């Protein structure tokens, strides 16, 4: 079964009743899941939501989750180039759909690495900087903290839920990198400039 493309989803945006969407609750990903269902995007474990890109819903003024850090640790350790990394491939063509804190639809925009080269150069610089700090923590067996890239576009910080009342530590090759999971995020200031 073929998946939808970014351009097909853009056409389908006109059919969504944005006011009928539930506000985000404890599960901040619920709004995105509801929109994916409305658009006919199947819930899957694929790297990207769409055939040729990613769909990111976000609340203006809040950071935008990109991907869990533990999925990227092997390629970070191996110094895989951003363009070939899971994060780079995932974010190369992204539809951003913005909402207010009151859940009012604000709009959408598409950022594609082929046309928005400066954005992706900054993201790559931030990624490289953050990864160098992660590799240093791996080598020195020290715990990670929030790390912001020099362009203040990307960051890593905690993103975790409790399992049976406890956080699951982020462990890589026997070394605990953090007492809970972390993720790559686009900083809240980026979302404010999008729409």
C-alpha positions as CSV (number, residue, x, y, z in Angstrom):
1,X,0.0,0.0,0.0
2,X,1.5,3.3,-1.0
3,X,1.7,6.1,1.5
4,X,0.6,9.7,1.0
5,X,3.0,12.4,-0.2
6,X,3.5,15.8,1.2
7,X,1.7,17.4,-1.7
8,X,-1.3,15.0,-1.3
9,X,-1.6,15.9,2.4
10,X,-1.5,19.7,1.6
11,X,-4.5,19.2,-0.7
12,X,-6.3,17.2,2.0
13,X,-5.8,20.0,4.6
14,X,-8.7,21.9,3.1
15,X,-11.1,19.0,4.2
16,X,-10.2,19.1,7.9
17,X,-12.5,20.7,10.4
18,X,-9.7,22.1,12.5
19,X,-12.1,23.4,15.2
20,X,-13.4,19.8,15.9
21,X,-10.0,18.6,17.0
22,X,-9.5,17.7,20.6
23,X,-7.1,19.8,22.6
24,X,-3.8,18.2,23.6
25,X,-3.9,16.5,27.0
26,X,-1.4,14.5,28.9
27,X,-0.6,12.7,25.6
28,X,0.7,15.7,23.6
29,X,0.9,13.5,20.5
30,X,-2.8,12.9,20.5
31,X,-3.6,15.9,18.3
32,X,-1.1,14.7,15.7
33,X,-2.6,11.2,15.8
34,X,-6.1,12.6,15.3
35,X,-4.9,14.7,12.3
36,X,-3.1,11.7,10.8
37,X,-6.3,9.7,11.1
38,X,-8.3,12.5,9.5
39,X,-5.9,12.6,6.6
40,X,-5.7,8.8,6.2
41,X,-2.1,8.5,7.4
42,X,-1.7,5.1,9.0
43,X,-0.1,4.8,12.4
44,X,3.2,3.0,11.8
45,X,6.8,2.7,13.1
46,X,8.2,4.0,9.8
47,X,10.8,6.7,10.0
48,X,8.6,9.3,8.3
49,X,4.9,9.8,8.4
50,X,4.6,10.3,4.7
51,X,6.2,8.8,1.6
52,X,8.5,11.8,1.1
53,X,8.3,13.7,4.4
54,X,7.1,14.2,7.9
55,X,4.1,15.8,9.5
56,X,4.6,17.8,12.8
57,X,1.8,19.4,14.7
58,X,2.8,21.8,17.4
59,X,1.6,24.4,19.9
60,X,3.1,27.9,19.2
61,X,5.3,28.8,22.1
62,X,6.3,25.2,22.8
63,X,9.2,23.1,21.4
64,X,8.6,20.6,18.6
65,X,9.6,17.0,19.3
66,X,11.5,15.5,16.4
67,X,12.7,12.0,17.4
68,X,13.7,10.0,20.5
69,X,17.5,10.2,21.1
70,X,17.9,6.5,21.9
71,X,17.0,5.7,18.2
72,X,19.9,7.8,17.1
73,X,22.7,6.8,19.5
74,X,24.4,4.2,17.3
75,X,24.7,6.6,14.3
76,X,25.8,9.4,16.6
77,X,28.6,7.2,18.0
78,X,29.6,6.3,14.4
79,X,29.6,10.0,13.4
80,X,27.0,9.5,10.6
81,X,26.6,12.7,8.6
82,X,23.4,14.7,9.3
83,X,22.1,14.2,5.8
84,X,22.3,10.4,6.2
85,X,21.1,10.4,9.8
86,X,17.6,9.4,11.0
87,X,17.0,12.9,12.2
88,X,18.3,14.4,8.9
89,X,16.2,12.1,6.7
90,X,13.1,12.5,8.9
91,X,13.2,16.4,8.9
92,X,14.3,16.9,5.3
93,X,10.7,17.6,4.1
94,X,8.4,18.6,6.9
95,X,4.9,19.9,7.1
96,X,4.4,22.0,10.3
97,X,0.9,22.5,11.5
98,X,0.5,25.2,14.2
99,X,-2.1,25.7,16.9
100,X,-2.5,28.2,19.7
101,X,-2.5,27.0,23.4
102,X,-6.3,27.2,23.2
103,X,-6.1,24.7,20.3
104,X,-7.1,27.1,17.5
105,X,-5.6,26.3,14.1
106,X,-3.1,28.9,13.1
107,X,-1.8,27.5,9.8
108,X,0.7,25.3,8.2
109,X,4.0,25.6,6.3
110,X,6.3,23.2,4.5
111,X,10.0,23.3,4.9
112,X,12.0,21.3,2.4
113,X,15.8,20.8,2.4
114,X,15.9,21.3,-1.4
115,X,14.5,24.8,-1.2
116,X,15.3,25.9,2.4
117,X,19.0,25.2,2.4
118,X,20.0,27.8,5.0
119,X,17.5,26.3,7.5
120,X,19.1,22.8,7.0
121,X,22.6,24.1,7.2
122,X,21.8,25.6,10.6
123,X,20.1,22.4,11.7
124,X,23.1,20.4,10.6
125,X,25.5,22.7,12.5
126,X,23.3,22.3,15.6
127,X,23.1,18.5,15.1
128,X,26.9,18.2,14.7
129,X,27.5,20.3,17.8
130,X,25.0,18.3,19.9
131,X,26.4,15.0,18.7
132,X,30.0,16.0,19.6
133,X,28.8,16.6,23.1
134,X,26.9,13.3,23.2
135,X,30.1,11.4,21.9
136,X,32.1,13.1,24.7
137,X,29.6,12.0,27.3
138,X,29.7,8.4,25.9
139,X,33.5,8.4,26.0
140,X,33.7,9.9,29.5
141,X,30.7,7.9,30.8
142,X,29.1,11.1,32.1
143,X,25.4,11.9,32.2
144,X,23.8,14.0,29.5
145,X,22.0,17.3,30.2
146,X,20.0,19.6,28.0
147,X,22.2,20.6,25.1
148,X,21.3,23.5,22.7
149,X,22.9,23.9,19.3
150,X,24.8,27.1,18.5
151,X,22.1,28.3,16.2
152,X,19.4,27.7,18.9
153,X,17.4,25.6,16.5
154,X,17.9,22.1,17.8
155,X,18.3,20.8,21.3
156,X,18.2,17.6,23.2
157,X,16.3,17.4,26.5
158,X,14.3,14.9,28.5
159,X,11.2,13.3,27.0
160,X,10.0,10.5,29.1
161,X,7.0,8.9,30.7
162,X,6.9,6.8,33.9
163,X,6.6,3.1,33.6
164,X,5.1,1.5,36.8
165,X,5.8,4.7,38.6
166,X,9.5,5.0,37.5
167,X,11.4,6.6,34.6
168,X,13.3,4.2,32.3
169,X,16.9,5.2,32.2
170,X,18.6,5.8,28.8
171,X,21.4,3.3,28.7
172,X,23.7,2.8,25.7
173,X,26.3,0.0,25.7
174,X,26.0,-0.5,29.4
175,X,26.5,3.2,30.2
176,X,23.6,5.2,31.7
177,X,23.5,8.4,29.7
178,X,20.5,9.8,31.6
179,X,18.1,8.7,34.3
180,X,15.3,9.0,31.7
181,X,14.8,9.1,28.0
182,X,15.7,12.2,25.9
183,X,14.7,13.5,22.5
184,X,15.8,15.9,19.8
185,X,13.5,19.0,19.7
186,X,13.2,22.1,17.6
187,X,13.2,25.0,20.1
188,X,10.0,26.9,20.9
189,X,11.5,30.1,19.3
190,X,11.6,28.3,15.9
191,X,7.9,27.5,16.0
192,X,7.1,31.1,16.8
193,X,8.8,32.2,13.6
194,X,7.1,29.6,11.4
195,X,3.6,31.0,11.1
